[in-house]
Amino acid sequence: MALTPAAGAGCNTSSTTPPGLHSGATVNSEIEWDTFDPQWYVRHNYSVLRADDRELLRRTRDFFADATLTGAHCVDVGSGANLYPVLPLLPFAHSLDLCEWSAPNVSWLRTQVDGFDELWDPYWRVCAELPAYAAVTDPRRRLAQVGRVLRLSVFDLPRHTWDAGTMFFVACSISADRAEYECAIGRFLDALRPRSPFAMAFMLGSQGYGVGQRWFPAVELRRSEVVASIAAGAYDVDIHEVPAEPPLRDGHLGMLLVTGRARG
Ligand SMILES: C[S@@+](CC[C@H](N)C(=O)[O-])C[C@H]1O[C@@H](n2cnc3c(N)ncnc32)[C@H](O)[C@@H]1O
């Protein structure tokens, strides 16, 4: 697949450097992403399937099951150390690209694509409550067949390349700069072909998050700001807010799931 960087998707640069609208807030290129510890992140966030993640997963599963997709070229952006956003794409994927910038996360993803850990089985069981998913009898093998891990920045995504996509907790959580948050959403939507279904998840009210000894910044968002950011690039948009389950994950107010179709 030719990887031609996106252009004109809410920001004008086509490189891993940030959009250049420096607000004084920490930008993506200033952060040491190679210090991200995927093992710690998975243990802390996903070793137990939380009620809020279960709800996001169920809704994402239902959305893609109704999207009439087959043999699709799918993408998950900023996959990090989380496999559950790719599971709802599995039955419909001819190929599934997991794009990530941090080197340790890329390595972690490659081991998981080769054969994912049992930790993800409860997540798959949620998917398999629907017949389209239950028909995939060996999801590990399917992911190994269709999955491909790319070290690729959200700011360098090629235009109009994929038929379906997910991006969970990325636009809000890769810097403290609002221009970059907007840019990441624009790049993601523009990387999809027109009318492609997508699901995006956001943390609301987060100022950042710890991964082991490291602290990573976030853009502190309200629901109305997310809705406004997506309006130009998408249609048939559905928004669902999931209140934070105690104990709170790093002090955020809740999560927002946005599904819809890319305008292209
Ligand atoms: C909060 S984590 C979310 C990870 C995962 N999607 C999840 O649902 O838990 C943010 C992820 O974005 C990745 N990231 C940071 N900068 C990026 C960039 N420019 N392009 C793509 N991914 C990036 C980080 O390495 C990290 O894996």
PDBQT file of the ligand as one rigid body, heavy atoms in Angstrom, charges set to zero:
ROOT
HETATM    1  C1  LIG A 301      -3.388   7.171  25.907  1.00  0.00    +0.000 C 
HETATM    2  S1  LIG A 301      -2.522   6.128  24.813  1.00  0.00    +0.000 S 
HETATM    3  C2  LIG A 301      -3.880   5.253  24.036  1.00  0.00    +0.000 C 
HETATM    4  C3  LIG A 301      -3.482   3.873  23.623  1.00  0.00    +0.000 C 
HETATM    5  C4  LIG A 301      -4.605   2.959  23.182  1.00  0.00    +0.000 C 
HETATM    6  N1  LIG A 301      -5.198   3.401  21.934  1.00  0.00    +0.000 N 
HETATM    7  C5  LIG A 301      -5.680   2.793  24.226  1.00  0.00    +0.000 C 
HETATM    8  O1  LIG A 301      -6.863   2.764  23.846  1.00  0.00    +0.000 OA
HETATM    9  O2  LIG A 301      -5.386   2.611  25.402  1.00  0.00    +0.000 OA
HETATM   10  C6  LIG A 301      -1.968   7.219  23.515  1.00  0.00    +0.000 C 
HETATM   11  C7  LIG A 301      -1.165   6.465  22.465  1.00  0.00    +0.000 C 
HETATM   12  O3  LIG A 301      -0.833   7.349  21.385  1.00  0.00    +0.000 OA
HETATM   13  C8  LIG A 301       0.498   7.040  20.969  1.00  0.00    +0.000 C 
HETATM   14  N2  LIG A 301       1.043   8.193  20.239  1.00  0.00    +0.000 N 
HETATM   15  C9  LIG A 301       1.696   9.285  20.718  1.00  0.00    +0.000 A 
HETATM   16  N3  LIG A 301       1.995  10.121  19.725  1.00  0.00    +0.000 NA
HETATM   17  C10 LIG A 301       1.528   9.561  18.589  1.00  0.00    +0.000 A 
HETATM   18  C11 LIG A 301       1.542   9.950  17.236  1.00  0.00    +0.000 A 
HETATM   19  N4  LIG A 301       2.084  11.104  16.848  1.00  0.00    +0.000 N 
HETATM   20  N5  LIG A 301       0.958   9.117  16.333  1.00  0.00    +0.000 NA
HETATM   21  C12 LIG A 301       0.399   7.952  16.712  1.00  0.00    +0.000 A 
HETATM   22  N6  LIG A 301       0.359   7.534  17.988  1.00  0.00    +0.000 NA
HETATM   23  C13 LIG A 301       0.919   8.328  18.918  1.00  0.00    +0.000 A 
HETATM   24  C14 LIG A 301       1.202   6.749  22.276  1.00  0.00    +0.000 C 
HETATM   25  O4  LIG A 301       2.427   6.084  22.084  1.00  0.00    +0.000 OA
HETATM   26  C15 LIG A 301       0.156   5.918  22.990  1.00  0.00    +0.000 C 
HETATM   27  O5  LIG A 301       0.259   4.575  22.612  1.00  0.00    +0.000 OA
ENDROOT
TORSDOF 0
